[in-house]
Amino acid sequence: MEMSAKDLVRVTIEAASEGAPHEWSTGGHFSVPASFLDATGLRQHLEDDGRLTIPAGFLPVSARYGEQLRLHCAFTETPPISARLPFSYQRVPVPLRTIVARVVSRVRRRSLATNEGFPAWPLDLSADLLLDLACEEGRQEEIGRTPVILTHDLDTREGLQNWVQIFLDLEEAVGARSTGFVVPCAWPLDLHLLDQARSRGHEIGVHGYDHSNQTAFLDSRRRIERLEAARELIEKFEVRGYRSPSLLRTRGLMSDLSRYYSYESSITTAGGILPVPSRGCASARPFRVEGITELPLSLPPEAGLCFIGFRPHEIFELWVSCAEQIAASGGVVVLLTHCEERFSGNSETREAYRLFLDYVASSSSFEWSTPARVLEREIV
Ligand SMILES: [Zn+2]
């Protein structure tokens, strides 16, 4: 059941049996392994144009197909240029980094628009489809409201200030609480602000070591030294989760994180743009990997969308459309925004976030949740 990138076939689900666990997939686009089509006999239900009918009475397949597809492109084992510089890329001035990121992103925007790759952008739920094809019968219980988790990567002192001074009010106004991932060893953290956020019911997470994009790629001994540096913060603020800077993640990192954290949330569901394109897990459901629970980042983060020139209302509409598909599939909505002025910290871009908060709060399909609450549910 070994799989290579060439082995994946793009299909559109033409029809799924009513009441089946995979019913939500009807009309959607997915990538499935050719070996899966052959082994399950589905190949004979595949049209030349990619339309695939899942016949009534289709027998459950092994869950290994979905589990394998989920990890097929999940990691960023090759460091991006920012992690290979002889100095921290954080020493490159922000305006210059922004220009580089914009140029790279816009060059890639065209390929995104016609993205047939794996995982697809802006959303790919192929692994979840395969997992549902492995289910014996309909879901045990009716899917309740879809959990929505709000997270922020607080890369700078400014980001942390904005989170506490601007974002908490916005979130609390709609009954939501967020998790702010802070960088433990880049600048002196204002612990008073962290206390304030916690006392208002928000959570603190850890965002790397010094945000130099190195930790994921170090050998385990040197990586542990960096992870240890956050120990005081973890204990003082009862930190349970980790988000890797620039979403860089390796199997080695996951394995070492399991010593310190209950969950990790750096694997995107879709193939993203930066820092490493076409990497993601094609799942919007929490899963276990290397001894830790992964909480996939299921909505496209705002930073990449800003770089490729999305306007705030386009960002909002994209989030809504992805969130609705995730809800139908039984996934978890996890959103990442940045609180710095150059991202959602400015009032214009923040409008996308505010609109999304209002949308979720007024919808009967969603409920505000937190990583801890989602972790309490059973993990497949
Ligand atoms: Zn960051």
Residues whose N, C-alpha, C, O or C-beta is under 5 A from the ligand:
A	BS01	ZN	D153 D155 P245 S246
